[in-house]
Amino acid sequence: MADYRQISVTETDGVTVVRFNDQRILDAGSIQQLGEDLFQLVEVDERDKLLLNFVDVEFLSSAALNRLIILDKKVKERNGALKLCSICAGIMDVFTITRLDKHFKIMDDEPTAVASF
């Protein structure tokens, strides 16, 4: 498995589970690296069932949201599925305001999300 700098990756029941290493995904350098890590999962490692677990994330910038939208497009191009889980209330508000809660499949917790693939 590849060496990622901004994420940790495990596999559960054939689903690639991604956790973020930073609680605050805000600065441009970290977001750039995060995008590279996430895109590598799809483009190089050929993962097609991705679950992004936000359990440790407290803040997320709009630039990071852009990376998630691009990731979703890349996953869909491979006929895969991307789901999100364990999003805190503050970040969920951002998803709701931007209407991204309608775009992404967002689950309450990791076990529920893994079972839904």
Z-matrix of the N, CA and C atoms (Angstrom, degrees):
N
C 1 1.454
C 2 1.527 1 108.83
N 3 1.285 2 116.26 1 146.85
C 4 1.458 3 122.47 2 -177.46
C 5 1.529 4 110.90 3 -67.20
N 6 1.316 5 114.13 4 163.58
C 7 1.454 6 121.36 5 177.53
C 8 1.528 7 108.53 6 -99.52
N 9 1.314 8 116.77 7 115.15
C 10 1.457 9 121.79 8 -177.08
C 11 1.522 10 109.56 9 -105.84
N 12 1.335 11 116.82 10 146.21
C 13 1.463 12 120.33 11 -177.43
C 14 1.525 13 113.36 12 -98.57
N 15 1.317 14 118.52 13 -30.64
C 16 1.462 15 121.23 14 -174.83
C 17 1.530 16 113.88 15 -107.13
N 18 1.316 17 116.77 16 -6.14
C 19 1.466 18 120.40 17 -176.70
C 20 1.520 19 110.39 18 -137.76
N 21 1.319 20 115.64 19 158.68
C 22 1.463 21 121.42 20 167.71
C 23 1.525 22 106.61 21 -116.99
N 24 1.315 23 115.17 22 141.92
C 25 1.461 24 120.88 23 -171.36
C 26 1.520 25 109.86 24 -126.14
N 27 1.330 26 115.85 25 131.07
C 28 1.459 27 122.19 26 172.79
C 29 1.525 28 107.54 27 -132.00
N 30 1.312 29 115.55 28 172.45
C 31 1.459 30 119.42 29 176.51
C 32 1.522 31 109.01 30 -128.57
N 33 1.327 32 115.50 31 133.03
C 34 1.459 33 122.48 32 178.60
C 35 1.519 34 108.45 33 -132.32
N 36 1.311 35 117.04 34 117.79
C 37 1.470 36 122.31 35 177.73
C 38 1.529 37 112.59 36 50.85
N 39 1.326 38 116.26 37 42.50
C 40 1.459 39 121.03 38 177.74
C 41 1.519 40 115.03 39 80.57
N 42 1.322 41 117.10 40 2.88
C 43 1.465 42 122.10 41 179.11
C 44 1.528 43 108.59 42 -105.16
N 45 1.320 44 116.51 43 130.18
C 46 1.460 45 121.50 44 175.64
C 47 1.522 46 108.01 45 -81.01
N 48 1.337 47 115.83 46 116.41
C 49 1.461 48 121.86 47 -178.49
C 50 1.528 49 108.48 48 -102.60
N 51 1.318 50 115.47 49 124.55
C 52 1.463 51 122.25 50 -177.38
C 53 1.522 52 108.99 51 -112.75
N 54 1.331 53 115.13 52 128.59
C 55 1.468 54 121.04 53 171.83
C 56 1.520 55 107.60 54 -117.01
N 57 1.294 56 115.72 55 146.97
C 58 1.459 57 121.35 56 -177.21
C 59 1.523 58 109.93 57 -91.12
N 60 1.337 59 116.34 58 138.01
C 61 1.459 60 121.02 59 -177.99
C 62 1.525 61 112.85 60 -76.68
N 63 1.330 62 117.51 61 -25.12
C 64 1.467 63 121.43 62 -177.98
C 65 1.524 64 110.89 63 -104.60
N 66 1.335 65 115.51 64 143.44
C 67 1.458 66 120.14 65 174.67
C 68 1.522 67 111.22 66 -78.61
N 69 1.329 68 115.50 67 -26.55
C 70 1.463 69 121.67 68 -177.09
C 71 1.524 70 108.18 69 -122.11
N 72 1.310 71 116.81 70 107.38
C 73 1.464 72 121.80 71 -178.86
C 74 1.523 73 106.56 72 -100.18
N 75 1.348 74 114.60 73 87.42
C 76 1.455 75 120.05 74 -169.96
C 77 1.524 76 114.75 75 -128.11
N 78 1.342 77 118.52 76 -41.87
C 79 1.465 78 118.66 77 -171.08
C 80 1.525 79 112.13 78 -83.84
N 81 1.319 80 114.51 79 150.67
C 82 1.469 81 121.97 80 -172.40
C 83 1.524 82 112.96 81 -58.47
N 84 1.327 83 117.61 82 -41.67
C 85 1.463 84 120.56 83 -178.96
C 86 1.517 85 112.18 84 -63.40
N 87 1.316 86 116.36 85 -44.38
C 88 1.468 87 120.91 86 179.07
C 89 1.524 88 111.10 87 -65.19
N 90 1.324 89 116.36 88 -39.64
C 91 1.464 90 120.39 89 -179.12
C 92 1.524 91 110.61 90 -68.12
N 93 1.332 92 116.61 91 -39.02
C 94 1.464 93 120.46 92 176.83
C 95 1.528 94 110.07 93 -60.33
N 96 1.342 95 116.32 94 -47.74
C 97 1.464 96 120.51 95 179.89
C 98 1.522 97 110.83 96 -65.50
N 99 1.325 98 117.22 97 -39.20
C 100 1.461 99 121.27 98 177.60
C 101 1.521 100 110.36 99 -58.50
N 102 1.327 101 116.42 100 -46.17
C 103 1.462 102 120.46 101 177.77
C 104 1.513 103 111.58 102 -58.71
N 105 1.335 104 116.87 103 -45.21
C 106 1.464 105 120.43 104 179.29
C 107 1.524 106 111.10 105 -61.01
N 108 1.336 107 116.46 106 -43.60
C 109 1.468 108 120.53 107 179.34
C 110 1.531 109 111.01 108 -61.70
N 111 1.323 110 116.31 109 -48.07
C 112 1.468 111 120.47 110 -177.95
C 113 1.523 112 111.74 111 -65.76
N 114 1.330 113 116.84 112 -42.94
C 115 1.464 114 119.99 113 -179.19
C 116 1.523 115 110.81 114 -65.74
N 117 1.338 116 117.07 115 -34.04
C 118 1.464 117 120.71 116 178.31
C 119 1.526 118 111.04 117 -62.64
N 120 1.316 119 116.78 118 -37.06
C 121 1.465 120 120.01 119 177.86
C 122 1.525 121 111.35 120 -54.83
N 123 1.320 122 115.96 121 -39.97
C 124 1.463 123 121.23 122 -176.27
C 125 1.521 124 111.31 123 -86.71
N 126 1.319 125 116.94 124 -49.69
C 127 1.465 126 121.29 125 -171.16
C 128 1.524 127 113.77 126 -79.14
N 129 1.321 128 117.67 127 -36.74
C 130 1.468 129 121.01 128 -176.45
C 131 1.526 130 110.87 129 -101.33
N 132 1.319 131 116.18 130 -50.71
C 133 1.468 132 120.71 131 -176.91
C 134 1.525 133 112.55 132 -80.98
N 135 1.329 134 116.70 133 -9.48
C 136 1.463 135 123.99 134 176.05
C 137 1.530 136 113.46 135 56.35
N 138 1.324 137 115.46 136 42.79
C 139 1.468 138 120.65 137 175.67
C 140 1.517 139 108.28 138 -83.25
N 141 1.319 140 117.68 139 133.70
C 142 1.466 141 119.40 140 -177.87
C 143 1.528 142 113.86 141 -123.26
N 144 1.321 143 117.79 142 -0.49
C 145 1.469 144 121.76 143 172.33
C 146 1.523 145 106.48 144 -124.86
N 147 1.323 146 115.92 145 100.33
C 148 1.459 147 120.99 146 -175.81
C 149 1.521 148 111.17 147 -114.55
N 150 1.317 149 114.74 148 134.43
C 151 1.458 150 122.01 149 173.25
C 152 1.522 151 107.49 150 -122.56
N 153 1.323 152 116.39 151 118.35
C 154 1.457 153 121.26 152 176.45
C 155 1.522 154 108.02 153 -95.95
N 156 1.340 155 115.53 154 114.32
C 157 1.458 156 121.49 155 -178.01
C 158 1.533 157 108.30 156 -98.15
N 159 1.316 158 116.50 157 115.19
C 160 1.461 159 123.07 158 -176.18
C 161 1.528 160 112.68 159 -95.27
N 162 1.322 161 118.21 160 19.24
C 163 1.456 162 121.92 161 -172.43
C 164 1.529 163 113.04 162 -55.01
N 165 1.326 164 118.60 163 -34.17
C 166 1.465 165 121.55 164 -177.14
C 167 1.526 166 113.78 165 -98.32
N 168 1.328 167 118.13 166 0.43
C 169 1.467 168 121.71 167 -174.06
C 170 1.532 169 110.37 168 -93.17
N 171 1.340 170 115.20 169 127.60
C 172 1.465 171 120.95 170 179.87
C 173 1.522 172 112.87 171 -105.37
N 174 1.345 173 116.87 172 -31.34
C 175 1.462 174 121.64 173 -178.62
C 176 1.515 175 109.42 174 -136.89
N 177 1.335 176 115.83 175 145.23
C 178 1.463 177 122.06 176 -177.54
C 179 1.528 178 107.81 177 -144.45
N 180 1.331 179 117.15 178 126.97
C 181 1.467 180 120.14 179 -179.03
C 182 1.524 181 111.35 180 -83.16
N 183 1.326 182 115.33 181 165.85
C 184 1.462 183 119.82 182 177.76
C 185 1.525 184 111.01 183 -65.20
N 186 1.333 185 117.38 184 -31.22
C 187 1.467 186 120.14 185 177.21
C 188 1.530 187 110.47 186 -64.69
N 189 1.317 188 117.08 187 -35.34
C 190 1.465 189 120.65 188 176.76
C 191 1.528 190 110.03 189 -67.63
N 192 1.320 191 117.46 190 -37.65
C 193 1.467 192 120.83 191 176.39
C 194 1.520 193 110.42 192 -60.06
N 195 1.323 194 115.99 193 -39.47
C 196 1.461 195 120.63 194 177.51
C 197 1.525 196 110.85 195 -59.10
N 198 1.317 197 117.42 196 -41.65
C 199 1.472 198 121.20 197 178.59
C 200 1.526 199 110.79 198 -62.93
N 201 1.325 200 116.52 199 -37.30
C 202 1.465 201 120.17 200 179.07
C 203 1.526 202 110.98 201 -66.66
N 204 1.326 203 117.03 202 -39.10
C 205 1.467 204 120.92 203 178.37
C 206 1.525 205 110.26 204 -64.35
N 207 1.331 206 116.63 205 -43.96
C 208 1.467 207 120.74 206 178.16
C 209 1.526 208 110.19 207 -63.63
N 210 1.328 209 116.88 208 -42.60
C 211 1.468 210 120.62 209 178.39
C 212 1.523 211 110.23 210 -59.14
N 213 1.325 212 116.74 211 -44.04
C 214 1.460 213 120.82 212 179.74
C 215 1.526 214 110.88 213 -58.76
N 216 1.324 215 117.44 214 -42.37
C 217 1.468 216 120.95 215 177.84
C 218 1.522 217 111.03 216 -62.07
N 219 1.330 218 116.65 217 -42.85
C 220 1.467 219 120.76 218 -179.56
C 221 1.533 220 110.97 219 -64.02
N 222 1.325 221 116.45 220 -41.14
C 223 1.464 222 120.70 221 179.00
C 224 1.529 223 109.99 222 -65.19
N 225 1.314 224 117.41 223 -44.24
C 226 1.471 225 120.98 224 -179.69
C 227 1.521 226 112.00 225 -64.80
N 228 1.341 227 117.19 226 -33.80
C 229 1.468 228 120.53 227 176.71
C 230 1.525 229 111.37 228 -61.47
N 231 1.324 230 116.89 229 -26.52
C 232 1.467 231 122.53 230 178.75
C 233 1.537 232 111.25 231 -95.36
N 234 1.333 233 116.28 232 10.26
C 235 1.466 234 121.79 233 -176.57
C 236 1.526 235 111.88 234 59.09
N 237 1.322 236 115.57 235 33.76
C 238 1.453 237 121.03 236 179.33
C 239 1.517 238 111.38 237 -99.64
N 240 1.335 239 115.08 238 -169.90
C 241 1.461 240 121.18 239 -179.22
C 242 1.521 241 109.68 240 -135.53
N 243 1.321 242 115.41 241 137.89
C 244 1.461 243 122.98 242 176.35
C 245 1.517 244 107.97 243 -123.31
N 246 1.333 245 115.46 244 128.68
C 247 1.459 246 120.52 245 176.91
C 248 1.520 247 108.46 246 -132.08
N 249 1.319 248 115.84 247 157.32
C 250 1.451 249 122.93 248 179.82
C 251 1.521 250 108.08 249 -122.66
N 252 1.341 251 116.21 250 151.07
C 253 1.463 252 118.48 251 177.36
C 254 1.526 253 111.00 252 -149.66
N 255 1.318 254 114.08 253 166.26
C 256 1.465 255 123.81 254 173.83
C 257 1.524 256 112.76 255 56.31
N 258 1.313 257 116.28 256 45.67
C 259 1.464 258 121.48 257 -178.97
C 260 1.527 259 109.04 258 -89.00
N 261 1.333 260 116.59 259 127.99
C 262 1.469 261 120.55 260 -179.23
C 263 1.530 262 110.38 261 -68.47
N 264 1.320 263 115.96 262 162.30
C 265 1.468 264 121.68 263 -174.31
C 266 1.526 265 112.62 264 -58.30
N 267 1.320 266 117.87 265 -41.73
C 268 1.461 267 120.91 266 -178.83
C 269 1.512 268 112.68 267 -62.59
N 270 1.321 269 116.85 268 -43.90
C 271 1.466 270 120.67 269 178.66
C 272 1.526 271 109.75 270 -71.84
N 273 1.311 272 117.36 271 -36.04
C 274 1.468 273 120.20 272 178.44
C 275 1.525 274 110.29 273 -62.47
N 276 1.330 275 116.98 274 -35.54
C 277 1.469 276 120.21 275 175.61
C 278 1.524 277 110.79 276 -59.04
N 279 1.330 278 116.82 277 -41.45
C 280 1.467 279 121.05 278 178.91
C 281 1.527 280 109.99 279 -64.16
N 282 1.327 281 116.77 280 -43.81
C 283 1.469 282 120.14 281 177.46
C 284 1.531 283 110.62 282 -60.24
N 285 1.320 284 117.31 283 -39.20
C 286 1.461 285 121.35 284 -179.27
C 287 1.530 286 111.23 285 -69.52
N 288 1.325 287 116.95 286 -46.83
C 289 1.470 288 121.32 287 -179.49
C 290 1.525 289 111.06 288 -60.57
N 291 1.327 290 116.28 289 -40.41
C 292 1.471 291 120.72 290 -178.87
C 293 1.527 292 112.15 291 -84.89
N 294 1.317 293 116.32 292 -0.87
C 295 1.466 294 124.31 293 -178.37
C 296 1.532 295 112.50 294 64.97
N 297 1.313 296 116.82 295 16.21
C 298 1.463 297 119.67 296 176.59
C 299 1.525 298 111.42 297 -73.15
N 300 1.330 299 116.70 298 -14.93
C 301 1.462 300 119.07 299 174.56
C 302 1.523 301 110.88 300 -65.98
N 303 1.336 302 116.80 301 -20.71
C 304 1.468 303 121.10 302 175.83
C 305 1.531 304 111.04 303 -86.68
N 306 1.316 305 116.18 304 -24.28
C 307 1.467 306 122.21 305 -177.18
C 308 1.535 307 111.80 306 -81.60
N 309 1.333 308 116.19 307 -42.63
C 310 1.463 309 121.51 308 -177.05
C 311 1.523 310 111.44 309 -98.73
N 312 1.316 311 115.57 310 150.70
C 313 1.466 312 120.93 311 170.68
C 314 1.531 313 106.14 312 -85.78
N 315 1.324 314 116.11 313 112.75
C 316 1.459 315 121.89 314 -175.94
C 317 1.521 316 108.76 315 -114.27
N 318 1.328 317 114.99 316 123.84
C 319 1.458 318 121.80 317 -177.69
C 320 1.536 319 109.48 318 -111.34
N 321 1.329 320 116.09 319 159.41
C 322 1.463 321 120.44 320 -178.10
C 323 1.521 322 113.27 321 -68.07
N 324 1.341 323 116.80 322 -44.88
C 325 1.460 324 119.41 323 -174.21
C 326 1.524 325 111.07 324 -145.92
N 327 1.332 326 115.53 325 169.32
C 328 1.459 327 120.78 326 -175.26
C 329 1.529 328 113.73 327 -63.58
N 330 1.339 329 120.18 328 -48.41
C 331 1.470 330 118.51 329 -179.30
C 332 1.533 331 113.16 330 -58.94
N 333 1.326 332 117.17 331 -41.50
C 334 1.464 333 121.10 332 178.21
C 335 1.519 334 110.66 333 -63.68
N 336 1.325 335 116.17 334 -42.39
C 337 1.466 336 120.77 335 -178.92
C 338 1.524 337 111.22 336 -66.09
N 339 1.327 338 117.74 337 -45.75
C 340 1.472 339 120.94 338 179.72
C 341 1.524 340 109.91 339 -60.18
N 342 1.324 341 116.83 340 -43.41
C 343 1.466 342 120.85 341 -178.89
C 344 1.525 343 112.36 342 -65.44
N 345 1.337 344 117.55 343 -21.06
C 346 1.467 345 120.72 344 -175.80
C 347 1.530 346 113.87 345 -84.41
N 348 1.326 347 118.00 346 -5.82
C 349 1.473 348 120.17 347 -179.76
C 350 1.515 349 111.06 348 -76.69
